[in-house]
Amino acid sequence: DLRLLRKLCEDGLPYRYPQPTPDVHRRLEKELDIIGQMNFASYFLINWDIVRYAQHKNYYYIGRGSGANSIVAYLLRITDVDPIELDLYFERFINLYRNNAPDFDMDFSWTDRDDITRYIFERFGSHRTALLGAYNTFQHDAVIRELGKVFGLPAGEIDRLQRVGPNDRVDEIGQLVLRYSKRIHGFPSHLSIHSSGILISEQPISVYSATIMPPKGYPTTQFSMLEAEDIGLFKFDILSQRGLGKIKD
């Protein structure tokens, strides 16, 4: 992976730097050394594969976030910000003291995002690829509404309990709802889908998690981005932006 990454960077030098200075070469060697030590070469290669497909389809995209501090990302055309010209520090993106994986935010037009997602699942296989799950938790109004239903309260009474003040009189059932709501507040309510995260793993996703099949039609993990980071799985953020769609039009 690292040898391929180096070759791709060297191939990209003439496009980004027709006359590369010693600073460019020093920065490239420094980044490749750190990427190799952290074993992140495959992460860059997968992002490169995704943007190469976007280029092939003439899709507009933007790589943003701290990934723009990387000359490797710049040479691979994942980002379009020159970190040498702007004096951006690579360590803000990746450094030897960072445990979690790097994170590129990739913006595509809202008209193209579904095709990018389809490509990722077909390219890397649905047994190794999954949408990232997310847990919705019980907040004040939701937990009172759910408990109110459990106790058989009418909708109007539940609405009143959601707005009750410290000096308002509440009957015995209402007091039970409010008491238990404080204990359940913040607990997981239901599983949903992360707004943009896609996981790609070397082992099958089933090694780490059972999956569900939501309406989007792609397997989705039963854990969130926090657990994915703990496991060490790479997350790819595929976002959509209507502004890019307007430019395309």
Secondary structure, DSSP 8 states (H G I E B T S, - for coil): -HHHHHHHHHHHHHHH-SS--HHHHHHHHHHHHHHHHHT-HHHHHHHHHHHHHHHHTT--EEEEGGGGG-HHHHHTTS----TTTTT--GGGT--TT--S----EEEEETTTHHHHHHHHHHHH-TTTEEEEEEEEE--HHHHHHHHHHHTT--HHHHHHHHT--TTS---HHHHHHHHHHHHHTTSEEEEEEEEEEEEE-SS-GGGT--EE--TT-S-EESS-HHHHHHHT-EEEEEEEEHHHHHHH-
